[in-house]
Amino acid sequence: MKHIKWQEDLQQLSQARLFHNVAPGNLKRLLTEFRACALAAGEVVLSPFNRNQHLYLLLAGRLDVHLGSIDNTPVANLMPGECAGEISFIDNNCPSAYVVAGEPSTVLRLHRDALVGLLRQSPQMMQNLLELLCERVRQGNRIILDTEQHANIDTLTGLYNRRWLEHIYVRESTRCAFNESPLSMLMLDVDHFKAYNDTHGHLAGDYALCLVAHTLRSQLRPKDSMTRFGGEEFVILLPELGENDARPIGERLRVSLEQITSFYSPLGVLPGVTVSIGLAQMRQRDSLQGLIARADSALYQAKQNGRNRLHG
Ligand SMILES: Nc1nc2c(ncn2[C@@H]2O[C@H](COP(=O)(O)OP(=O)(O)OP(=O)(O)O)[C@@H](O)[C@H]2O)c(=O)[nH]1
């Protein structure tokens, strides 16, 4: 972070939330405590591992907020006029998130030593700061709710769910298209599962679904994505494999379940299950829906042909 010379623009600054309704004369005085700094793209401004002493007001560029790890998708992007670091600036603690310059940026930075004096000078700025803090608390609560309600994991099997499939498909299909490599999809459905539930009970059905999930997942490569698509349906994405290479893999998965004629569960020994599989390869600019529709019709054909088989 480099200190730079900066030409004050009171008009622009009065638009920032922190300075809303602060009288121009007062604002000019307050600004003497701020230092302008330039940030390079990717520069870490705040990290949970470093105690923060500053409040940052973004003048130009973009700051990205990451939770947990810098590699996670940002949960928020801060734009000019917005602040960062206000919570840790006030409680003199470590920030709870990473804040990273998403592009070359300019910030105004205020050291916490100046805080008490400044707040005494401008109760309006204190009120603005409190409002910013309230907004951050509400944002945090929304993120918690969002995470709980839309988690990407299926609680029964521990596999990713359909929501994740939508996310991962964008990434994998783009990557494969860019590298001019194929991508295949297997859609699996447990055979006669209604009868299995009716005969052995719904809980037994749940254990059978877990058996399918764990048996198949353990045979896949890390880059393959297996998701629980719906009740007794699963979708597997096989990046970098065309139909001809994906077919023996699907067949191997099918046989591995066929060979488990019974398994241990907390309910005692239960019979195994078989699956029917539909196979489809991504076409140019295939949407997820398009690819699913073709894998689904191949699955329908596998069912028509007698179940416990692969079609496509
Ligand atoms: N135990 C259990 N059963 C589920 C779950 N989700 C869906 N099911 C059941 O899966 C069954 C699916 O039945 P159907 O769609 O008729 O299909 P099927 O009996 O497998 O017949 P085919 O697919 O044609 O072989 C329904 O009875 C659902 O209640 C679940 O999470 N746990």
The ligand as a Tripos MOL2 file, in Angstrom:
@<TRIPOS>MOLECULE
LIG
   32    34     1     0     0
SMALL
NO_CHARGES

@<TRIPOS>ATOM
      1 N1        -36.2370  -43.6480    1.1490 N.pl3     1 LIG1
      2 C1        -36.3110  -42.6110    0.3170 C.ar      1 LIG1
      3 N2        -37.1030  -42.6920   -0.7560 N.ar      1 LIG1
      4 C2        -37.1490  -41.6480   -1.6060 C.ar      1 LIG1
      5 C3        -36.3920  -40.4910   -1.3710 C.ar      1 LIG1
      6 N3        -36.6480  -39.6440   -2.3930 N.ar      1 LIG1
      7 C4        -37.5150  -40.2340   -3.2150 C.ar      1 LIG1
      8 N4        -37.8380  -41.4800   -2.7420 N.ar      1 LIG1
      9 C5        -38.7600  -42.4570   -3.2980 C.3       1 LIG1
     10 O1        -38.3010  -42.9340   -4.5340 O.3       1 LIG1
     11 C6        -39.4070  -43.5320   -5.2000 C.3       1 LIG1
     12 C7        -39.2940  -43.3400   -6.6700 C.3       1 LIG1
     13 O2        -40.2990  -44.0540   -7.2730 O.3       1 LIG1
     14 P1        -40.5990  -44.0170   -8.8100 P.3       1 LIG1
     15 O3        -40.3090  -42.6520   -9.3660 O.co2     1 LIG1
     16 O4        -41.9870  -44.5560   -8.9950 O.co2     1 LIG1
     17 O5        -39.5600  -44.9310   -9.4810 O.3       1 LIG1
     18 P2        -39.1390  -46.4390   -9.2070 P.3       1 LIG1
     19 O6        -40.0530  -47.1350   -8.2760 O.co2     1 LIG1
     20 O7        -37.7050  -46.4110   -8.8120 O.co2     1 LIG1
     21 O8        -39.3080  -47.0760  -10.6230 O.3       1 LIG1
     22 P3        -38.2840  -47.0240  -11.8200 P.3       1 LIG1
     23 O9        -37.4870  -45.7770  -11.7170 O.co2     1 LIG1
     24 O10       -39.1460  -47.0090  -13.0470 O.co2     1 LIG1
     25 O11       -37.4510  -48.2600  -11.7510 O.co2     1 LIG1
     26 C8        -40.6710  -42.9000   -4.5880 C.3       1 LIG1
     27 O12       -41.3640  -43.9020   -3.8900 O.3       1 LIG1
     28 C9        -40.1190  -41.8720   -3.6340 C.3       1 LIG1
     29 O13       -40.8880  -41.7830   -2.4450 O.3       1 LIG1
     30 C10       -35.5780  -40.4320   -0.2150 C.ar      1 LIG1
     31 O14       -34.8840  -39.4480    0.0690 O.2       1 LIG1
     32 N5        -35.5660  -41.5100    0.6020 N.ar      1 LIG1
@<TRIPOS>BOND
     1     1     2 1
     2     2     3 ar
     3     2    32 ar
     4     3     4 ar
     5     4     5 ar
     6     4     8 ar
     7     5     6 ar
     8     5    30 ar
     9     6     7 ar
    10     7     8 ar
    11     8     9 1
    12     9    10 1
    13     9    28 1
    14    10    11 1
    15    11    12 1
    16    11    26 1
    17    12    13 1
    18    13    14 1
    19    14    15 2
    20    14    16 1
    21    14    17 1
    22    17    18 1
    23    18    19 2
    24    18    20 1
    25    18    21 1
    26    21    22 1
    27    22    23 2
    28    22    24 1
    29    22    25 1
    30    26    27 1
    31    26    28 1
    32    28    29 1
    33    30    31 2
    34    30    32 ar
@<TRIPOS>SUBSTRUCTURE
     1 LIG1         1 GROUP 0 **** ****
